[in-house]
Amino acid sequence: MQYLFNDETEPLQDAVYTVSQITGIIKDLLENSFSTVTIQGEISNWKPSSSGHVYFTLKDETAVLSAVMFKSSVARLTFQPKEGTKVTAKGRITVYPARGNYQIIVSSMECSGDGAILKMLEERKRRLAMEGLFDSENKKMLPRFPRTVGVVTSPTGAALRDIMNVTRRRNPGVNLIVLPAAVQGAEAAPQIAAQIMAANHWKLCDVLIVGRGGGSLEDLLPFSEEIVVRAVAASDIPVVSAVGHEIDWAISDYAADVRAPTPSAAAELCTPVQSEVLERVLAVKTELVTNLQSRIERIRHLMRIFDPSMLEMQFRTIEQPILNRFDDARDCLERNMKDRITETKTEIQKLIIQLEAINPQAVLDRGYSMVTDSTTGAVIRDADMIPEGTAITIRPQKGIIQATVHKKEQQI
């Protein structure tokens, strides 16, 4: 499209433009001058469309700016935009010719001031992850049929009402115990951590839901405080983290055993549907009864083919080989015992002969005598061992002779 400009690149004042022409001039000027801009403002008129795109306005004290965010960019948001949220938006300025207004096509957006918070949270998350607080091997399974569900949240918040409604609807037999805590502000984190530890100390429930409804990044900060994350990781009771909406997140999500996108979803995870459980129990009961009846019928059929005489014959057929083996084993044992007794007698006889051969009495029986010192009892083998006058004892084959040495001679 060609436009009429003077040498100073200004539109000719006498030229006549169509609406499309002047809109096109403005479009080119704006888009070429502001290819990418970053704008701070407050969200107003947030309107998601069925296609996934979002239309809204950015405003400050004195002006408003139309904005659009396409579906792919919306999916990358890390927070839930809502009326009045102050944001920093990056995008390009464009003109929508059909309406003759200009707008910003937002490619990315974050809450004002969230950049520093996100950086701090990422650093904390990285440090705690290095300690192993988020390791998958530490995760616990949720109980299939909990009797009591504990909830650490604000006692007046919408999150608790959602959990109560879902639990009552799914299974009225499940007990709910509320451990009240502030979920926003400086006092929130210590209260949340204290309630988690109290639930574990007193064993108050079978599973624990820790969370709150949606909010800004600052609102959700208590659930990313280190004291809360460590309490969640140390809990012996399985913990379901349910912080904010689906796009919200907190560091406690990573330490919990299960992360639920919303408090209502957490209640669904923790509460089995009573009717479904009953249906399953009835189905298992029916299947068990059917199997038992089928087995009983098969056993009855097998029993019909046996009469008393056949049973006795079969028993004898089984019994006879066993009795034969018993008799053979008994005979073999008797033979072995007899052989062992004979061998033992022979060994004893040999030992008797050996003992008799070295028996001192046998030596005495051959005419020898044993001489000992009457005082010390020492055997005298050499005449030089005793002086003359020593009392000695002589033991021949029979009897004992007491004597005194009067004379001794050394045999050459």
Contacts in CASP RR format, 6 or more apart in sequence:
PFRMAT RR
TARGET T0000
AUTHOR 0000-0000-0000
METHOD contacts of the structure
MODEL  1
MQYLFNDETEPLQDAVYTVSQITGIIKDLLENSFSTVTIQGEISNWKPSS
SGHVYFTLKDETAVLSAVMFKSSVARLTFQPKEGTKVTAKGRITVYPARG
NYQIIVSSMECSGDGAILKMLEERKRRLAMEGLFDSENKKMLPRFPRTVG
VVTSPTGAALRDIMNVTRRRNPGVNLIVLPAAVQGAEAAPQIAAQIMAAN
HWKLCDVLIVGRGGGSLEDLLPFSEEIVVRAVAASDIPVVSAVGHEIDWA
ISDYAADVRAPTPSAAAELCTPVQSEVLERVLAVKTELVTNLQSRIERIR
HLMRIFDPSMLEMQFRTIEQPILNRFDDARDCLERNMKDRITETKTEIQK
LIIQLEAINPQAVLDRGYSMVTDSTTGAVIRDADMIPEGTAITIRPQKGI
IQATVHKKEQQI
1 21 0 8 1.000
1 24 0 8 1.000
3 11 0 8 1.000
3 17 0 8 1.000
3 21 0 8 1.000
3 25 0 8 1.000
4 11 0 8 1.000
4 12 0 8 1.000
4 15 0 8 1.000
5 11 0 8 1.000
5 12 0 8 1.000
6 12 0 8 1.000
11 17 0 8 1.000
11 25 0 8 1.000
17 25 0 8 1.000
20 97 0 8 1.000
23 95 0 8 1.000
23 97 0 8 1.000
23 100 0 8 1.000
24 95 0 8 1.000
24 97 0 8 1.000
26 95 0 8 1.000
26 102 0 8 1.000
27 94 0 8 1.000
27 95 0 8 1.000
27 97 0 8 1.000
30 93 0 8 1.000
30 94 0 8 1.000
30 95 0 8 1.000
30 102 0 8 1.000
31 92 0 8 1.000
31 93 0 8 1.000
31 94 0 8 1.000
31 95 0 8 1.000
33 93 0 8 1.000
34 92 0 8 1.000
34 93 0 8 1.000
35 92 0 8 1.000
36 90 0 8 1.000
36 91 0 8 1.000
36 92 0 8 1.000
37 90 0 8 1.000
37 91 0 8 1.000
37 92 0 8 1.000
37 93 0 8 1.000
37 104 0 8 1.000
38 88 0 8 1.000
38 89 0 8 1.000
38 90 0 8 1.000
38 91 0 8 1.000
39 58 0 8 1.000
39 65 0 8 1.000
39 88 0 8 1.000
39 89 0 8 1.000
39 90 0 8 1.000
39 91 0 8 1.000
39 104 0 8 1.000
40 60 0 8 1.000
40 86 0 8 1.000
40 87 0 8 1.000
40 88 0 8 1.000
40 89 0 8 1.000
40 112 0 8 1.000
41 58 0 8 1.000
41 59 0 8 1.000
41 60 0 8 1.000
41 86 0 8 1.000
41 87 0 8 1.000
41 88 0 8 1.000
41 89 0 8 1.000
41 112 0 8 1.000
42 58 0 8 1.000
42 59 0 8 1.000
42 60 0 8 1.000
42 84 0 8 1.000
42 85 0 8 1.000
42 86 0 8 1.000
42 87 0 8 1.000
43 56 0 8 1.000
43 57 0 8 1.000
43 58 0 8 1.000
43 81 0 8 1.000
43 82 0 8 1.000
43 83 0 8 1.000
43 84 0 8 1.000
43 85 0 8 1.000
43 86 0 8 1.000
43 87 0 8 1.000
44 56 0 8 1.000
44 57 0 8 1.000
44 58 0 8 1.000
44 59 0 8 1.000
44 64 0 8 1.000
44 83 0 8 1.000
44 84 0 8 1.000
45 55 0 8 1.000
45 56 0 8 1.000
45 57 0 8 1.000
45 83 0 8 1.000
46 54 0 8 1.000
46 56 0 8 1.000
46 81 0 8 1.000
46 82 0 8 1.000
46 83 0 8 1.000
47 54 0 8 1.000
47 55 0 8 1.000
47 56 0 8 1.000
48 54 0 8 1.000
48 74 0 8 1.000
49 55 0 8 1.000
51 71 0 8 1.000
52 71 0 8 1.000
52 74 0 8 1.000
53 68 0 8 1.000
53 69 0 8 1.000
53 70 0 8 1.000
53 71 0 8 1.000
53 74 0 8 1.000
54 68 0 8 1.000
54 69 0 8 1.000
54 74 0 8 1.000
54 81 0 8 1.000
55 66 0 8 1.000
55 67 0 8 1.000
55 68 0 8 1.000
56 67 0 8 1.000
56 68 0 8 1.000
56 69 0 8 1.000
56 81 0 8 1.000
57 64 0 8 1.000
57 65 0 8 1.000
57 66 0 8 1.000
57 67 0 8 1.000
58 64 0 8 1.000
58 65 0 8 1.000
58 67 0 8 1.000
58 87 0 8 1.000
58 89 0 8 1.000
58 104 0 8 1.000
59 65 0 8 1.000
65 102 0 8 1.000
65 103 0 8 1.000
65 104 0 8 1.000
66 96 0 8 1.000
66 101 0 8 1.000
66 102 0 8 1.000
66 103 0 8 1.000
66 104 0 8 1.000
67 89 0 8 1.000
67 103 0 8 1.000
67 104 0 8 1.000
67 105 0 8 1.000
67 106 0 8 1.000
68 103 0 8 1.000
68 104 0 8 1.000
68 105 0 8 1.000
68 106 0 8 1.000
69 105 0 8 1.000
69 106 0 8 1.000
69 109 0 8 1.000
70 105 0 8 1.000
73 106 0 8 1.000
73 107 0 8 1.000
73 108 0 8 1.000
73 109 0 8 1.000
76 108 0 8 1.000
77 109 0 8 1.000
77 247 0 8 1.000
78 110 0 8 1.000
78 114 0 8 1.000
78 118 0 8 1.000
78 217 0 8 1.000
78 247 0 8 1.000
78 249 0 8 1.000
79 85 0 8 1.000
79 110 0 8 1.000
79 111 0 8 1.000
79 114 0 8 1.000
79 215 0 8 1.000
79 216 0 8 1.000
79 217 0 8 1.000
79 247 0 8 1.000
79 248 0 8 1.000
80 214 0 8 1.000
80 215 0 8 1.000
80 244 0 8 1.000
80 245 0 8 1.000
80 247 0 8 1.000
80 248 0 8 1.000
81 87 0 8 1.000
81 109 0 8 1.000
82 215 0 8 1.000
85 111 0 8 1.000
85 216 0 8 1.000
86 111 0 8 1.000
86 112 0 8 1.000
87 109 0 8 1.000
87 110 0 8 1.000
87 111 0 8 1.000
87 112 0 8 1.000
88 109 0 8 1.000
88 110 0 8 1.000
88 111 0 8 1.000
88 112 0 8 1.000
88 113 0 8 1.000
89 104 0 8 1.000
89 106 0 8 1.000
89 108 0 8 1.000
89 109 0 8 1.000
90 106 0 8 1.000
90 107 0 8 1.000
90 108 0 8 1.000
90 109 0 8 1.000
91 104 0 8 1.000
91 105 0 8 1.000
91 106 0 8 1.000
91 107 0 8 1.000
91 108 0 8 1.000
92 104 0 8 1.000
92 105 0 8 1.000
92 107 0 8 1.000
93 102 0 8 1.000
93 103 0 8 1.000
93 104 0 8 1.000
94 102 0 8 1.000
94 103 0 8 1.000
94 104 0 8 1.000
94 105 0 8 1.000
95 101 0 8 1.000
95 102 0 8 1.000
95 103 0 8 1.000
96 102 0 8 1.000
96 103 0 8 1.000
110 118 0 8 1.000
111 216 0 8 1.000
111 217 0 8 1.000
111 218 0 8 1.000
114 217 0 8 1.000
117 217 0 8 1.000
117 218 0 8 1.000
117 221 0 8 1.000
118 217 0 8 1.000
121 224 0 8 1.000
121 251 0 8 1.000
124 224 0 8 1.000
124 226 0 8 1.000
124 251 0 8 1.000
125 224 0 8 1.000
125 251 0 8 1.000
125 254 0 8 1.000
128 134 0 8 1.000
128 226 0 8 1.000
128 229 0 8 1.000
128 230 0 8 1.000
128 251 0 8 1.000
128 254 0 8 1.000
128 255 0 8 1.000
129 254 0 8 1.000
132 138 0 8 1.000
133 229 0 8 1.000
133 230 0 8 1.000
133 233 0 8 1.000
133 254 0 8 1.000
133 255 0 8 1.000
134 233 0 8 1.000
134 254 0 8 1.000
134 255 0 8 1.000
138 233 0 8 1.000
139 257 0 8 1.000
139 258 0 8 1.000
140 238 0 8 1.000
140 257 0 8 1.000
141 238 0 8 1.000
141 257 0 8 1.000
142 207 0 8 1.000
142 238 0 8 1.000
142 240 0 8 1.000
142 257 0 8 1.000
142 258 0 8 1.000
142 269 0 8 1.000
142 270 0 8 1.000
143 206 0 8 1.000
143 207 0 8 1.000
143 238 0 8 1.000
144 272 0 8 1.000
145 272 0 8 1.000
145 277 0 8 1.000
146 174 0 8 1.000
146 205 0 8 1.000
146 206 0 8 1.000
146 207 0 8 1.000
146 270 0 8 1.000
146 271 0 8 1.000
147 174 0 8 1.000
147 175 0 8 1.000
147 206 0 8 1.000
148 174 0 8 1.000
148 175 0 8 1.000
148 176 0 8 1.000
148 177 0 8 1.000
148 204 0 8 1.000
148 205 0 8 1.000
148 206 0 8 1.000
149 167 0 8 1.000
149 174 0 8 1.000
149 175 0 8 1.000
149 176 0 8 1.000
149 177 0 8 1.000
149 205 0 8 1.000
149 206 0 8 1.000
149 207 0 8 1.000
149 208 0 8 1.000
149 209 0 8 1.000
149 267 0 8 1.000
149 270 0 8 1.000
149 271 0 8 1.000
150 176 0 8 1.000
150 177 0 8 1.000
150 178 0 8 1.000
150 179 0 8 1.000
150 199 0 8 1.000
150 204 0 8 1.000
150 205 0 8 1.000
150 207 0 8 1.000
150 208 0 8 1.000
150 209 0 8 1.000
151 160 0 8 1.000
151 163 0 8 1.000
151 176 0 8 1.000
151 177 0 8 1.000
151 178 0 8 1.000
151 179 0 8 1.000
151 208 0 8 1.000
151 209 0 8 1.000
152 179 0 8 1.000
152 181 0 8 1.000
152 192 0 8 1.000
152 195 0 8 1.000
152 196 0 8 1.000
152 199 0 8 1.000
152 208 0 8 1.000
152 209 0 8 1.000
152 210 0 8 1.000
152 211 0 8 1.000
153 159 0 8 1.000
153 160 0 8 1.000
153 163 0 8 1.000
153 178 0 8 1.000
153 180 0 8 1.000
153 181 0 8 1.000
153 183 0 8 1.000
153 209 0 8 1.000
153 210 0 8 1.000
153 211 0 8 1.000
153 212 0 8 1.000
153 263 0 8 1.000
154 160 0 8 1.000
154 180 0 8 1.000
154 181 0 8 1.000
154 182 0 8 1.000
154 183 0 8 1.000
154 184 0 8 1.000
154 212 0 8 1.000
155 178 0 8 1.000
155 180 0 8 1.000
157 183 0 8 1.000
157 212 0 8 1.000
157 213 0 8 1.000
158 213 0 8 1.000
159 211 0 8 1.000
159 212 0 8 1.000
159 213 0 8 1.000
159 242 0 8 1.000
159 244 0 8 1.000
159 263 0 8 1.000
160 178 0 8 1.000
160 263 0 8 1.000
162 262 0 8 1.000
162 263 0 8 1.000
162 264 0 8 1.000
162 267 0 8 1.000
163 176 0 8 1.000
163 209 0 8 1.000
163 263 0 8 1.000
163 264 0 8 1.000
163 266 0 8 1.000
163 267 0 8 1.000
164 176 0 8 1.000
165 264 0 8 1.000
166 264 0 8 1.000
166 267 0 8 1.000
166 268 0 8 1.000
166 271 0 8 1.000
167 174 0 8 1.000
167 176 0 8 1.000
167 267 0 8 1.000
167 270 0 8 1.000
167 271 0 8 1.000
170 267 0 8 1.000
170 268 0 8 1.000
170 271 0 8 1.000
170 272 0 8 1.000
170 273 0 8 1.000
170 274 0 8 1.000
171 271 0 8 1.000
171 272 0 8 1.000
171 273 0 8 1.000
171 274 0 8 1.000
171 277 0 8 1.000
172 274 0 8 1.000
173 274 0 8 1.000
174 270 0 8 1.000
174 271 0 8 1.000
177 204 0 8 1.000
177 205 0 8 1.000
179 195 0 8 1.000
179 196 0 8 1.000
179 198 0 8 1.000
179 199 0 8 1.000
179 204 0 8 1.000
180 195 0 8 1.000
181 188 0 8 1.000
181 191 0 8 1.000
181 192 0 8 1.000
181 194 0 8 1.000
181 195 0 8 1.000
182 188 0 8 1.000
182 191 0 8 1.000
182 192 0 8 1.000
182 222 0 8 1.000
183 192 0 8 1.000
183 211 0 8 1.000
183 212 0 8 1.000
183 213 0 8 1.000
183 222 0 8 1.000
183 223 0 8 1.000
184 212 0 8 1.000
184 219 0 8 1.000
184 222 0 8 1.000
185 221 0 8 1.000
185 222 0 8 1.000
188 222 0 8 1.000
189 222 0 8 1.000
189 223 0 8 1.000
189 225 0 8 1.000
189 227 0 8 1.000
189 228 0 8 1.000
190 227 0 8 1.000
192 210 0 8 1.000
192 222 0 8 1.000
192 223 0 8 1.000
192 228 0 8 1.000
192 231 0 8 1.000
193 225 0 8 1.000
193 227 0 8 1.000
193 228 0 8 1.000
193 230 0 8 1.000
193 231 0 8 1.000
196 208 0 8 1.000
196 210 0 8 1.000
196 228 0 8 1.000
196 231 0 8 1.000
196 232 0 8 1.000
196 235 0 8 1.000
196 239 0 8 1.000
197 231 0 8 1.000
198 204 0 8 1.000
199 205 0 8 1.000
199 208 0 8 1.000
199 235 0 8 1.000
199 237 0 8 1.000
200 234 0 8 1.000
200 235 0 8 1.000
200 236 0 8 1.000
200 237 0 8 1.000
203 237 0 8 1.000
205 237 0 8 1.000
206 237 0 8 1.000
206 238 0 8 1.000
207 237 0 8 1.000
207 238 0 8 1.000
207 239 0 8 1.000
207 240 0 8 1.000
207 270 0 8 1.000
208 235 0 8 1.000
208 237 0 8 1.000
208 238 0 8 1.000
208 239 0 8 1.000
208 240 0 8 1.000
209 239 0 8 1.000
209 240 0 8 1.000
209 242 0 8 1.000
209 260 0 8 1.000
209 263 0 8 1.000
209 266 0 8 1.000
209 267 0 8 1.000
209 270 0 8 1.000
210 223 0 8 1.000
210 228 0 8 1.000
210 232 0 8 1.000
210 239 0 8 1.000
210 240 0 8 1.000
210 241 0 8 1.000
210 242 0 8 1.000
210 243 0 8 1.000
210 252 0 8 1.000
210 256 0 8 1.000
211 223 0 8 1.000
211 241 0 8 1.000
211 242 0 8 1.000
211 243 0 8 1.000
211 244 0 8 1.000
211 252 0 8 1.000
211 263 0 8 1.000
211 266 0 8 1.000
212 220 0 8 1.000
212 223 0 8 1.000
212 242 0 8 1.000
212 243 0 8 1.000
212 244 0 8 1.000
212 263 0 8 1.000
213 243 0 8 1.000
213 244 0 8 1.000
213 245 0 8 1.000
213 262 0 8 1.000
213 263 0 8 1.000
214 220 0 8 1.000
214 243 0 8 1.000
214 244 0 8 1.000
214 245 0 8 1.000
214 248 0 8 1.000
215 244 0 8 1.000
215 245 0 8 1.000
215 248 0 8 1.000
220 243 0 8 1.000
220 244 0 8 1.000
220 248 0 8 1.000
220 249 0 8 1.000
220 250 0 8 1.000
221 250 0 8 1.000
222 228 0 8 1.000
223 241 0 8 1.000
223 243 0 8 1.000
223 250 0 8 1.000
223 251 0 8 1.000
223 252 0 8 1.000
224 250 0 8 1.000
224 251 0 8 1.000
224 252 0 8 1.000
228 252 0 8 1.000
229 251 0 8 1.000
229 252 0 8 1.000
229 254 0 8 1.000
229 255 0 8 1.000
230 255 0 8 1.000
232 239 0 8 1.000
232 241 0 8 1.000
232 252 0 8 1.000
232 255 0 8 1.000
232 256 0 8 1.000
233 255 0 8 1.000
238 257 0 8 1.000
238 258 0 8 1.000
239 255 0 8 1.000
239 256 0 8 1.000
239 257 0 8 1.000
239 258 0 8 1.000
240 256 0 8 1.000
240 257 0 8 1.000
240 258 0 8 1.000
240 259 0 8 1.000
240 260 0 8 1.000
240 266 0 8 1.000
240 269 0 8 1.000
240 270 0 8 1.000
241 250 0 8 1.000
241 252 0 8 1.000
241 253 0 8 1.000
241 255 0 8 1.000
241 256 0 8 1.000
241 258 0 8 1.000
241 259 0 8 1.000
241 260 0 8 1.000
241 266 0 8 1.000
242 259 0 8 1.000
242 260 0 8 1.000
242 261 0 8 1.000
242 262 0 8 1.000
242 263 0 8 1.000
242 265 0 8 1.000
242 266 0 8 1.000
243 249 0 8 1.000
243 250 0 8 1.000
243 252 0 8 1.000
243 253 0 8 1.000
244 262 0 8 1.000
244 263 0 8 1.000
245 261 0 8 1.000
245 262 0 8 1.000
246 261 0 8 1.000
246 262 0 8 1.000
253 259 0 8 1.000
258 269 0 8 1.000
260 266 0 8 1.000
260 268 0 8 1.000
260 269 0 8 1.000
306 314 0 8 1.000
356 362 0 8 1.000
360 370 0 8 1.000
361 397 0 8 1.000
364 370 0 8 1.000
364 395 0 8 1.000
364 396 0 8 1.000
364 397 0 8 1.000
365 397 0 8 1.000
367 396 0 8 1.000
367 397 0 8 1.000
369 394 0 8 1.000
369 395 0 8 1.000
369 396 0 8 1.000
369 397 0 8 1.000
370 379 0 8 1.000
370 394 0 8 1.000
370 395 0 8 1.000
371 379 0 8 1.000
371 380 0 8 1.000
371 392 0 8 1.000
371 393 0 8 1.000
371 394 0 8 1.000
371 395 0 8 1.000
372 378 0 8 1.000
372 379 0 8 1.000
372 380 0 8 1.000
372 392 0 8 1.000
372 393 0 8 1.000
372 395 0 8 1.000
373 380 0 8 1.000
373 385 0 8 1.000
373 386 0 8 1.000
373 390 0 8 1.000
373 391 0 8 1.000
373 392 0 8 1.000
373 393 0 8 1.000
374 390 0 8 1.000
374 391 0 8 1.000
374 392 0 8 1.000
374 393 0 8 1.000
374 402 0 8 1.000
375 390 0 8 1.000
375 391 0 8 1.000
377 393 0 8 1.000
378 385 0 8 1.000
380 386 0 8 1.000
380 392 0 8 1.000
383 408 0 8 1.000
383 409 0 8 1.000
383 410 0 8 1.000
383 411 0 8 1.000
384 410 0 8 1.000
386 392 0 8 1.000
386 405 0 8 1.000
386 408 0 8 1.000
387 405 0 8 1.000
388 405 0 8 1.000
388 406 0 8 1.000
388 407 0 8 1.000
388 408 0 8 1.000
389 404 0 8 1.000
389 405 0 8 1.000
389 406 0 8 1.000
390 404 0 8 1.000
390 405 0 8 1.000
391 402 0 8 1.000
391 403 0 8 1.000
391 404 0 8 1.000
392 402 0 8 1.000
392 403 0 8 1.000
392 404 0 8 1.000
392 405 0 8 1.000
393 400 0 8 1.000
393 401 0 8 1.000
393 402 0 8 1.000
393 403 0 8 1.000
394 400 0 8 1.000
394 401 0 8 1.000
394 402 0 8 1.000
394 403 0 8 1.000
395 401 0 8 1.000
END
